[in-house]
Amino acid sequence: MTRPDVTVTVIVFNDAARLPRAVASLRAQTHANIEIVISDDHSTDETPTVARELAAQDHRIRYIRLPENSGGCSAPRNRAIEIARAPYLMFLDSDDELPPRAVESLLAAHRERDVDFTMGAVRRVRVDNGRRSTWMPHLVAERRTLEGIEADPRLLFEHLSTSKMYARAFLDRHQLRFPEGIHYEDQLFSAQAYCLADAFTIIPDPVYVWYIEPFADASSASISNQRHKISNVSDRVHVQRLIDEFLVSSGHAGLREDKDYKFLKHDFRMYAGDLPYRDEEWLTSFAEIMNPYLDTLSPEAYGRLPRAERVVLELLRDGRPAEARLAARGLGHAVAPRRVTADGSGVPYWGDTVPSTDRARRELDVSELELDTRPFPTALFRHEITELTPGAGATLTLAIRTYDPGLRLPVGPQRASLLLSPGRRRMTTPFRLDPVRPGVFEGTVRLDLASAPVPLHGFQGVRHPVVRLDQQGLSNSGLLLAPLDFPARTVRIDYHSGAAPHELTVEPEGRNPGRLQLRWRPVGVTARITRPAVRRLARPRVRNAARLVASVLK
């Protein structure tokens, strides 16, 4: 049998339904001289049957099955490395795919220059809405060869083992294998590979398709989507400590600040966005695990973070988890704190009191937010729903409280509107905010959602209303935070305008900052016939053809 150029290992566990798709993407590779190893982590579903059927269809496919479940990705990958026959190795998860030219492109980069591994772009596909994006696009934007990770420490953010093709000789020379018995093994393996490699090549071509299921059932969610488990926090911190030890032992201690920044900006940030949805017991356990590790990180790494993230970190480290949860609702969305407190020199700090320690004063200083000086259209406010009352039909009454910690709004009633656009036209509902005390305003707005201007052919999607403030010809728009636990309500709307009937669900967002969320879904003939036809007409080729026909008929 001809020696294969590349061995691609597909690891699988209880994924009989998606395994054929992953293998099909390998059989369709433009570089055909490959070996495909299906490495089964002792599945208990139909995976063994499906895998054997696939192997019978193509002589390039080999199937191995671990004698017992390892509970992770490392063991099935390592077993496949042991039997791989090719000089170059790649790894694929059973729920993902390789683009057709992935093997060809990465192998060509190896043959162009003798390097330890090559890597390319990862295309992320949201399973729920089909949205596509590139993972860490700024790191793979151009073709380049680096002689060591120190040339670009930002690459520590690209810690996927599946986006790379490794020279077998490189892995064997350093006895580099995936660490077994732990989760987040990719992070440790990739950090070691980056540090041990004399040279590696980056190409901008897509080499991996990563399917993301953000709303997957907890029992089947990927490890990174199981952040609700305290054991998940422990696993992630444990791997970080192993990486820190490796950096020292391998002579790469100088990378510590960059690695710490990556942990704060990526790993911790993932948990921070979930904090508003965690109970007190979870928060206490989270702080007990996380805080000792946070205390070991470089102060310079904290200094590279946006102020909002530094505030959440400090509140957690300072034993104020409830306030950390409150601060986390504004991450990434330009939401003001409810209140700031100034010291004797006028420096504003997050919260109701002036911090008592040097570290807390450094981290909770919100001067850079320019709460009292930035232009009004970009000024920071905080809009919260304090009471939500469903009415008849599709009406909804909201009690809204607006916090103005920078005291940007003049004394007296304020003109405000709630903006909502389920189609191309916007629905504007005016209301008034009255002063309660300095920096706090309250008002009530009644929404008639049956009046929202949906297109005649229907609208399927999610919208989050925003609050607009108007002042002296200028406007400021900000998101509207909702209670996190109000019961969802679904109503049917039959529009008098002739628009298609819809089901409308009013619910808390359930993730991220927790906005008021409205979900429209067409029903009846519109859902079955009209919308599919409109989507076909909306395709670029059909639109262009329609324009051509129209121009000829003129």
N, C-alpha and C positions, 0 to 999 in steps of 0.2 A: 504494500500500500504506500502511495506517495506521502511523504512527510508533509503535514499541513504547515502553512506559513504562520497561522494564528489559531490559538485555541480560545474560544469564547465560552465561558462558563455561565450557564443559566441556573441560578439558585432558586429553589421552589419549596414551598411548604403549604399544603392544602390549598392549592390554587389551580385546580384542574381546568377551570373555565378560561383563565387568561394565559396559561402556559402555551397553548397552540399559537396565539398571536405573537408572543415573544419569539418563539422558535421560527415562525414564518418570517419574521423580520430578519433573522439570520440566514435562512435559506435564500432570501432575496438579495443578499449582499452582492454588490458588483464584483467584489473579489471573492471568487468561489472556493479557492483552496484553503478552506478553514475546517477546523474541527469544532464540533458543538458538543459540549458536555452538559447534560442535565444532571444537576446535583441536588438530590431530593433529601431534605432534612426530616426523613421518616414521616412522610405525609400519611394521614389516616382517611383521606377522601379518595376520589378516583384518580388522583395524580399519578400513581404508579401505572395504572392501565393506560392513561393518556400518554404518558412518557414513553412507554414501550411501543405503543402504536406509532408515535412520531419517529422513534428510532428505526422501526421497520420500514418506514417510508424513505429514509435517506441514510446511506452508508456513512455519512459524515457525523451522524449523531450517535453519541454514547450515553448510556443512562447508568448512573450510580445512585445507590440509596443508602443513607447512613443507618446503622443498626439501631439507633435510638435518636430521638429528637434532641438537638443541642440547644434549642431555644433562641438561636440567633443566626446571623449571617456568616460568621467567621468559619465555623467548622465545615459547612458544605463548600465554601470557597477553597479552604485549605486542602480538603480531600481531592478536589478537582485539580489543584495545582500539582499534587503528587502524581497524578496519572496523565497530565497534559503532555502532548507529544510535540507541540510547536515551540519555536524560539520566542514567540511573543504571545502575551496573555491579555485577555479582556474579561470583564465581568458584567453580567446583565441580571437584573431582578426580573422575576417572572411576570410582574405587572407592568413592565415597561417594554420599550422597543429600541432597536438600533435603526437609524436612518439608513437607506440603501447603500450609501457611499462611505459609511463610518469606517469600516475595516480598511477599505482602499485608501482613504485619506490619511488615517493615522499610520498605516504601514508605509505609505509613501514618504511621510515625514521621517520615519526611522531610517529608511533606505537613503534618504537624502543626506542625513548626517547621523553619525553614531552617537546616540543619546540614550539615557537610561529609561525614559518614558516619554510618550507624547500625549497630548491632551487637546481637547477641543470644546466646542460650545455645547451646552445642554439646553434643549428646548423643553420648557415646562408646559403641560397641557392640563387645564382645569377640567376634570371630568364632569363637573356639574354644569358648566356653561360653555365649555369648549374654548375658553380664552387661552391664547398662546403667548408666551414670553420667553426670554432668554435668561437663564440663571447667571448672575454675575456678569452681565454683558461687557462691562468696562475692562474685565480681566482677560477676555478672549477676543477683543475687538480687532487685533492685528496679529499677523504671523511673526513669531519671534522665538529665538532660542536663548535660554537663560543659563548661565553657569553658576547655579546655586540659588537657593531661595532668597538669600540676602539681596539679590538684585531686584526683587519685588516682593517684599513680605506681605503685601496685600493678598497674595495668592493663598495665604492661610485660610481665607474666607471660602475658597473653592476646595472643600475638603471631601468631595465625592470620589470614591475609588472607581466608580463606574464610567467616568468620563475620560478614562485614560487607557493607553495601551502600554504595557510594561515589557521590557526586555527580561526574559526568563533568567538570563545570566545575572542581571542586576539584582533580582529578588534572591537568587541563590547565593550570590556573593556576600550579601549582607544578612542572609538567613531571615529575610523579611517575610513574615506571614501575618495573617489577620489574628489579632488577639482573641482567644476563645474565652467564653464564659462571661463576657461583658457586652453591653450595648454601646452604641456610638463608636463601634470599632473602626468605622471609616475615618473618624477624626484622628485617632491615634495612628492608624496605618498611613494616612496621607501625610500627616506631619512628619513621620519617619521617612517616608519616601522623598518628600521635598528636601529634608535635611541631608539625606544620604546621597542624593543624586549629584553627580558631577555636572550634568547638563540635562536639560529637558526642553522639548519644543512645544510651543503652543500654536495651534492653528485656529482660524476663526470659523471653520466649517462645523456644522452641526454633527455631533457624533453620538448623541444619546437623546432619547425622548422619555421624559420623566412625567408620568401621569400623577396628578395631584388630586386627592379626594379629601377636601377639607372637612366634609360632613360625613365621612365614613362612620359606620357603627363602631363604637369603642372596641368591640371584640375583634374587629378585623382591621382597625386603623394601623397605620405604620407606626414604628417606634416613635418618630418625631411628633406624631399626632396623638401620642398618649401622655401628654404633659399633665393631665389631670391626676396621674399616679405619682405619689411621692417617691416611689421607687425609681421613676423616670428621672427625677431631680437628682437622686443619689447617684444613678448611673452616669449622668452627664458630668457631675462634679468629679466623680471618681476618675473618669477618663481625662479630665483636664489636669488633674494632679499627676497622672501618668505622663501626659505630654510635658508638663513642667519638669518632671524628673529626667525625661529623655533629652530635653533641650540642654540641660546642664551636663548630663553624662556624655552627650555627643559633641560638646563644644559649641553649642548654639545658644548659650544663655543670653546673648545680645538680642535675640528675637523675642524676649519675654514681653516687652512692652507691646509689640505688635500682636503677639498671641493673646495677651490680656485684653487688648482693645477689641480683638475679634470676638472673644468670649462675651464681653459686655455688650457689644453692638449686635451680635447675632444670637448667641445662646441665651444669655440672660434676657435679652429683649423679647424673645419668644414667650418666655414665662411672664414677663411684665405686662404684655398685652392681655393676658388671661387673669390677672390679679383681681379685677373687679368682680369676677364670677366665682371666686373661691371663698369658702367659709372660713370662720376664725380658726378652726382646728387645722385646716390645711395651711393657712397662712403661718400659723405658729410653727408647724413642722417644716415648712418651706424655709423660714428664716433660720431655724436651728441648723439646717443642712447648708444653706447658701451663705449665711453671714461669715462663718469662719473662713470660708474660701475667699469671699470678697475682700476680707482683711489682708489677704496675701498679695493682692494684685497691685500693679504699679499705679501710683497716684497720677503719673503722666497719662496712663490709659484712660482714667476717669476724665481727665481734662480735655480729651479729644471728643467727648460725647456732647450731643445737644443738651442744653440746660434741662429740658423737661425729663430726659432720661436720668440725668444726675440727681434730680430731685427725688424721683422714685427710689433710686438706689439708696440715697442717704436716709430717707424716711424708713426704709426697711432695715437698714443697718442701725438706725437710731432707736429701734424698738417701737416704731409707730406704724404697724402694718395696716391699720384701718385707714390712716392718712395716705399711705403708699397706694392703697387700692383706689382712693379718691383721685390722687394725682395721676394714676395710670390711665384714667378715662380720657385724658387729654393727649396721650402720646401720639405724635405724628399728625395731629389735627388742629394745631394752633388754638387750643382751648386754654383760657386763663384759669389761674387758681381762684377759689372762692374769695380768698382774702390774702393780703400781704401785710406784714408788719415792719415798720422802719425802725432802725436804731437811732441813737442820738445824732449820728452824722447823716441820716437820711437814706442809708442803704436799705433797700426793701428785701425782705426775706419771705419765703413761702410759708404761709400759715399764720397762726394767731399769736405767736410769740417770737421773740428774738432768740436765735440759737445760742446755746451756752458753751459750745466747744468750737475750737478753731476749725476743725474739719467740717462741722455742720454749717458754720457761717460761710465757709468757702463753697460748699456744695448747694446750699439753699439760697444763696444770693441770686435774686432774679433780676438784677439790674439790666442785664443784656436783653431781657424781653422788652424793654422800653415800654412798659405798660402805660406810662403817662405822657409819652412823647411821640410814639410812632404815628404816621399819618392815619387819619380816621378810617379809611377803607381797609387798612390792615391791622387796626387796633384789636387787641385781644379781649374778648368777653367770654362769659360762660352762661349758656342757656340750658336750663334744666326744667323738665316737666315735673311738677310737684303733685299733680293730680290729673288723672285721665278718666273721663266719664263718657262711655258710649251712650248715644241717643238713638232715636228712632231711625230706622233704615241705615244709611251709611253716614250718619252724623257723629261727630266726635268733639267733645269739649275738653280743652286742655288748659290747665292752670300752669303758667310759665313763670319761673323766677330767673331773672338775669343778674349776674354778678358783674360788677364793673370795678375791679380792684384798682385800676389806674385812675378812677374818677374822671373818665373822659366825657361822660354824659352830663349835661347841665341839670341843675335842680329843676324838678317839675316833671310832668308827664312826658313820655317819649313816644314818638311815632314808630311803630313796628309793623312788620308784615310777616306772614308765614308763606313761603314759596314752595310750590310743588309742581313738577313737570313730568307727568307720566307719558307724554307725547312730546311733540315739538313745541306746543304752546304751553305757556306757564299759567298756573292758577295762583293768584295773589290774594291773600286774605288779610286785610288790615286789622290791627288791634292796637290797644294802648297799654303801655307799661307805666305804672304809677310808682313813685318812690316810696320805699318802706323805711329805709335808713340810708345813710351815705354809702354809695356803692352797691345798693341792692334795689331792684325794681321787680314788681310783680304785675301780671296781667292775665286776662282770660281770652281765649280765642275759640270760636266755634267753627269747625270745618264741616262743610257738606261735601263729602268725597264723591257723591254722585255728580257733582258739578265739575270735577276734574276733567280737563279736555283730552280724553283719550282719542287716538285716531279712529276713523270709521272702520278700518280693517282690524282694529284691536291692538292691545298692548300687553305683552307678557314680560314681566320683569319686576325689579325691586327699585323703590325710590325712598329717599330719606329727606323729609322736609327740612328746610333751613330757615333760620330767623334772619330777617333783614332789618337793620336799624337805619333810619334816615335822619340826617342832620345837616342843615345848611347846604342843601344840594348834593351832599355826599352820602354814599350808602356803604354799609358794612354787613356782610353776610357770614353767619356762623352756624355750625351744626347744632342740632337740638338733641340733648341727652334725655333719654327716657328712663323711667323706673326699670329695673332689670328683671322684675318678676311678675309683671301684670299678665293676666291670662290673654292668650291670643284670641281674636274674634274674627270670624269669616262671614261676610255677607255677600249676597248676590245683588248686582246693580244692573237694572234694565234702563239704559239711557234713553231719554226723550229725544235726544239729538239725532237718533238714528244709528249711533255707534253700537257696535256689537255688545251683547251682554257679557259681563265679567263677574268672576268671583274675586273679592278683595279681602285680603287678610291684613289685619292690624296687629302688630306684634313687637316685642322688644327685639333688637337686632341679634342678641344672643352671643355676640363676639365683638372684638375690637372695642370702641368706646361705648357701645350700647346706645345707638341712636333709636329714635322712633322709626320703625320700618313698616312700609306699606308694600304689599305684594299683589300685583294684578295677574289674573289668569283668564284668558278668553274661554268662554264655554259655548257649547252648541255648534252650529254650522260654522261659525267663525274659526273655532279651534280646529275643526276637521278639514275645512276646505279653503276658506278665504285667506287665512294667514299663510298656509303653505304656498298658495299661489302667489301672494305678494312677495314672499321671501324669494321665490324663483325669479320673479320680475326684478327684484332688487340686486340680483347678481350682476357684476360688472359687464359681462359679455352680453347678457340679455338687455341691459340698459343701453349699451352701445348700439346693439342691433336696432333697438326701438328708435333711438335717435337717428340712425341712418335711414330707416324707413320713413320717419317723419320728414327728414330733409328732402327725400326724393319726392314725397307727395306734395310738398309745398309748391 
